[in-house]
Amino acid sequence: MSPVKSPASYRWLWIAAIAAALALRTFFFFTTSADGGDGPVYENLAKNWRSSGIYGLDLGQGVPAPVDIRMPGYPAFLAAVSRVFGDGPKPQLLVQAVVDIGTCLLAAMLAAWLVPPEWRKRAALAAMWLAAVCPFLANYSVAVLTEVLATFLTAAALVALTGACAGCEHVTWGRAAAPSAAQHRPCNWFSSFLLNRWFLGGLAVGLGTLVRPETPLLLVALALLLLWRWRHVADWGKLVRAGALTAAGLVLPLLPWTARNAITLHEFQPLTTRYAQLPGEYVPRGFMAWTGTWLVRYRDVYLTSWNLGDEPLNISDLPASAFDSQEERERVKALFDEYDDNCCDFTPKWDAQFAALARERTARHPLRTYLVVPFERSFTLWLTPRIELSDYSGQLWPPLVEFRQDPEDFSVTVLFGAIGIFYLALAIAGLWRAVARRAVLPSPQRWAIAFLVVFCVVRTAYFTHVETPEPRYVLECYPAVFALGAIFFVCPKKIT
């Protein structure tokens, strides 16, 4: 990226980036119909909350019953939008598009924290363009799902906490001041507390947790980084201060939800149940443990986990890696036949047999279950073509056959796969350039970069162990991807 010399050029490039972001999201608004999934659940929760004041679902009694099946942040967002702009999906999706553009701006702010002051304009502009034209968040702006709001709040938390890692602990208004000046600016205790970036970052994580319960993984990454950075006794005071402030920010938004669950449902539940099941609903933990010993492809989620209880299970849909022997294949086939004969219903006894299979497979190959399968799932999370909201099949193999059968489907799938590889490669290249030229990056910026990398690794590692490895689960990492990618365009190739 060549240097931009005049302020007017910067201004017009920023306007063009915002226009491009708006145009892409408008395109998806008119061309994509993302129905199904968890959308109806969120809409029902929001509607019942508005109409009856009860955060719940109709469980067959004709009136909403209180539940904790989903965190309340996104239903509250839907209810607020419908209250202000009216009912219907269009206002909700248009507001989501605006929120998503806000994520692009936050990614630009995030990139600015990663480089010295003289490079910040270019880094912010590069990250803004990378975010504006990326289709992976833009297409979720037309889906009634949590991804857009969760990514926005994650980006806000990353901006605050990365700023703190980069050496500016307090927010300053107007022209940026040196960190030391910001830290010693006269102000009362309360305003100093509220404007502290550790606290604001924790608050953003708390609000994000009300949308997606795994958002505190961001603070796990922060804790790992700070424990290493401030491992010496002389720095323990800084560690305690940062930890206390972020913890206070995290807990504050969760208090009303936790109190509601304690009073209404008589349980201590600051998040949601792991499997988000309804009261009395049986969770097939054995079946999920069995899929955890072999399931690595996203398409297998559709054919097994998401079919369970609704559609037949076919042994021919499973890959060879699901069996260690012909005898094991026959056992699975017998269980599938029993399930199909029982009208796609299953019992605890049936599920227990899959639990036994999972234990046997893990005992034979523990590294496969705990290391190989999660490692392969990481590629699924990051490199699967992100066409899950479209009508395209995503089939690529065998290439010539798929192209002849449906050239449009094949071409779009290849394009989206290539875009995903490009963004990931660009982030790695930016990281590599930062590491190779670390002499020109101040130490606080290097810690800020390390924080983003640790966050992406922690979030990826966590979701390689969930039952369904969905690529959308790492979308919250994309603000970090945009910021790291921007370093590639501004960090010099060699030190002059």
Secondary structure, DSSP 8 states (H G I E B T S, - for coil): -----SHHHHHHHHHHHHHHHHHHHHHHHHH--B-STTHHHHHHHHHHHHHHS--EEE-SSSSEEE--SS-SHHHHHHHHHHHHH-SSHHHHHHHHHHHHHHHHHHHHHHHHHTS-GGGHHHHHHHHHHHHHT-HHHHGGGGBSSSHHHHHHHHHHHHHHHHHHHTT--B---SS---HHHHHHS---HHHHHHTBHHHHHHHHHHHHHTT-TTTTHHHHHHHHHHHHHT-SGGGHHHHHHHHHHHHHHHHHHHHHHHHHHHHHS-S--SS--TT---TT----HHHHHHHTTT--SHHHHHHTTTTTTTS---GGGS-GGG-SSHHHHHHHHHHHHHHHHTTS---HHHHHHHHHHHHHHHHH-HHIIIIIHHHHHHHHHHHS---TTSS-----SSHHHHHHH-HHHHHHHHHHHHHHHHHHHHHHHHHHHHHHTGGGS-HHHHHHHHHHHHHHHHHHHHHTTSSS--GGGGGGGHHHHHHHHHHHHHS-SS--
